Amino acid sequence: MEEVNVEGTVPVSPWLRLRASAVHLYTASGAVLALLIVAAAFRGDTVGALWLVLATLVIDSTDGLLARRYRVKELLPSFDGGLLDNIVDYMTYVLAPILLLWSTGYLPGGNFGVVLAALPILASSYQFCRVDAKTGDGAQTDHFFLGFPSYWNVVAFYAIVFDLGTGAVGAMLLVCSLLVFVPLRYVYPSRTVAFRKTTITLTTLWLFSYIAILIQMPEPNSALLTLSLLYLVYYFSLSLYISSKMFKDRRAARSLA
């Protein structure tokens, strides 16, 4: 039986706190990788930058699982891991990828390029400050992103591997920035309950395709690129299906009220 101290709480071993702190450090390492992405971008090493982007994706895909597994919020209540995660995500999903596109010539020059680069920066600033940007907190059990979930790292990846022109990249930034404000629900790959096993499996396969594509750069196999894009088709199709279904369910519930 665990010994209880005078305040009536169970003492926590230093090892458990250290392990929980290591999870926060693991999350924070993404900020260092964001710095290295920017450094690689300004050296013109786009493939090296994309390898670092992959590392940030792996960290972001696993740090939440580790935080829940090792009860980080419970053991370190004075440290806001959610805020840390948002800071790191903004650096790795928004700022670093946009700088990568800008510094490597995938955006137009001059003031027009500045405006296009500013659009996702501003749109994502708004999204990251919304309290409902990630649904599923509190009494809710569904886990989704509300509005386009600032996947600018994915946009940068495909812009580079397909070697898109500045017009196409600019159009992608404009459309996705507008979608941030459209209240569709997007799948949270590691947490959305609907089709969760399928989504996690396909997401893992997509990460492997990302690796294979980078290994083959600058001329990746066209079939591999197509397979990689099929995951995006699945992701957005599932997001639209779930959003439309939830909208219909809410409308039906209101009509019965």
Steps between C-alpha positions, in 0.01 A plus 500: 500500500636847402600732781291817528655827622348747747313688224320177410665457162716220369864615465636486146845359442763727339538243223136539393534878492826473305337270248208740461742791455680302229173486305479881509863518387417261216220735390726806532763339278267573211578871545870428451417303187299799373814712533699237308232490227536875452880471496483223238255707296730799485788270399281381213490145638133429436529122533686534830228737620231247406678226698486731801130565431449125514668488841261768629205301368617191686543697822158664469338163425644336810544760774129507586493122536804516728348784704185297565696180561726659762229721660693817427215739576438331835865483606598850384184708553689831512631461143267566206587228251214602272645849463846356428349271236325794330818708496702218348225410252479861381875503441513161323166494317477867405804725532780264390315355195398845373858625540616187316273577204592868500876461529525229234312693230162326510322831560498803270751774567420850617204620701263242351716222641495670839121514493471132406740402777309714749163337426569162668697670777201719590233234441681249719557762770123534519444125499757422770326747733152354456387308805302264277776441241530146635165349594480219751594679821279510804173312464544443126629165383555575131852604403529720193671812373256782423601665175802408286752378761803705387675213324739740329781248544305259277435781250873577492587132456284457190599839357864391513473135393277595203714812437189714460513847355447815703146544365388155611661537842347844546156363412541217752594746775205724418242218492626327814518831688133561418411145608635579848186713549254246355361301798543152356625226728830342396619163622744500791702199374603358836179575693188520280289200600330438165710268280788547746685175425478556126615860534798413721603219264478722192675787676788269590521382139499863387797573726687208344415634153637839612829330590515308172431816299779691675743214441420518128527878472540689271312256274258295713300222342172629354303198626627563852395864478155394384462256790607774738236734359233234543543533875411869471192404298401260781569759771298782344220268384460357850507850649227617262292187564519541879427874480195449281372214717533705819325794332210276392477346848485844665237619252292188564530551877382861470204398289392252770542750783 
